[in-house]
């Protein structure tokens, strides 16, 4: 590798990793914001939270890589142009294409890395993330005992505490116990202490100096007695974070590799073919009845529309019965066709989701190359480096790419366009932009953008 390649790569490494981790952080904040209602108030420890963030970060790598490639390329070429290093290279006989050779190779490598993460790492991480989010969602709210507030966190129990002295000591405790059907217990104690067990799903409340009232509605019996000490055992298994079976989420197309998508697509296509064949067979069986009695159908239509025609002695009952049977069979076939049509539409939508997931893995990888050929020529044209103007231009192009990608995917999901066109729509529309910018950079044109006045800079 020549010195020019090392120079260009060293200029790109810093901006690339800085923007990559910033992009991961921005996307991560968006994901956590969407799940904030399912996480807050669940008593999740830092280990579970760290695991959740780790899985979410791995799923965002294919999205952050194109952004990092775009910003790093425009900043690198902008810095080289601003310091007149591109001019020096051209004076030495080094073309712009040769100057960008190492960056082109790096963008292709980043595309392969994005494809690997999209096909291998992201399905596994997204599966773990969804399963963990589901566990957290199913976990009941953490036990928050507040003074003077009725708490319903316990199953079929309500508790009120007048004062808390520390984490497990309570004063003025009132408990309404409805765990036994047909029986209500009201317990009032001067003080209580909570005893938790690390190895058991049960919590023990040690009540002291109180009274218990029992109202047995089934037997119309009422009992009251006082106690000095009383242990109340509460089942806390519903408060624990469970372990969801990950197989429940594996049917999602976005959680599959290319091999799994290809296998399941064949199964879905065979299912649609079998359903169509079964429908034709059922139709042939049901409509044989009509074909075999075609000669009996020319009967009095006006009398058949009247329910009293069945009791009319002047009308033969045999055609009426055949008409009634045929009508019931037609209704049954109609219901069956409706059911099979809905099932076929659901299968077709699932097949489209698999096609979208298939094409998206390649489109994400190719987007690194497309955005590079937008960013690098743009940097050479504007000849501005740093974190100012290049960041603004990069974010504008990335937002354009992201919006087009979302629109294309939604149109493909709604079957307005094919999945192939929907997923590749952003690359198709941005490819001409990349070609035009690259051509302008090769022709050594310069784009003079208007300077933005700094409102914080003092005028001399």
Secondary structure as UniProt FT lines:
FT   HELIX           3..34
FT   HELIX           36..39
FT   TURN            40..41
FT   HELIX           46..82
FT   TURN            83..84
FT   HELIX           85..91
FT   TURN            92..93
FT   HELIX           96..99
FT   HELIX           101..116
FT   HELIX           117..121
FT   HELIX           122..138
FT   STRAND          150..151
FT   TURN            155..156
FT   STRAND          157..164
FT   STRAND          169..177
FT   TURN            181..182
FT   STRAND          183..196
FT   STRAND          202..216
FT   TURN            217..220
FT   STRAND          221..235
FT   HELIX           237..239
FT   HELIX           246..249
FT   TURN            250..251
FT   HELIX           253..255
FT   HELIX           258..286
FT   HELIX           288..292
FT   HELIX           294..296
FT   HELIX           301..304
FT   HELIX           307..311
FT   TURN            313..314
FT   HELIX           317..382
FT   TURN            386..387
FT   HELIX           389..413
FT   TURN            414..415
FT   HELIX           419..442
FT   TURN            443..444
FT   TURN            455..456
//
